Amino acid sequence: MDEGPSLRLLCGDELGYVRTVQAATAQRLSAASVVARWGDGRRANGVSRLALSDGGEEAECCLLAGAAAGSLRQVRRAHLALRSRARQR
């Protein structure tokens, strides 16, 4: 029985970290774990907004993290690898 594709979530927090949380399938969310983390752990950089653009077929994906204090950070595209295998074909 096919349980479906893996699930990857991007989460920001009040300490300025952006985390990638991954689960094998949507049905196995209770077994999800943090697979990557970026940020500096300073409360002044707390993430208040995340924006993701997959860039379409021609461009690279981009993640922007906005902080409550007004700053904006771009998470390096090398860390994202968000496109599904089906889309890369």
Secondary structure, DSSP 8 states (H G I E B T S, - for coil): ------EEEEEE-TTS-EEEEEESSGGGGGG-EEEEEES---GGG-EEEEEEE--TTTS--EEEEEETTS-EEEE-GGGT--S-HHHH-
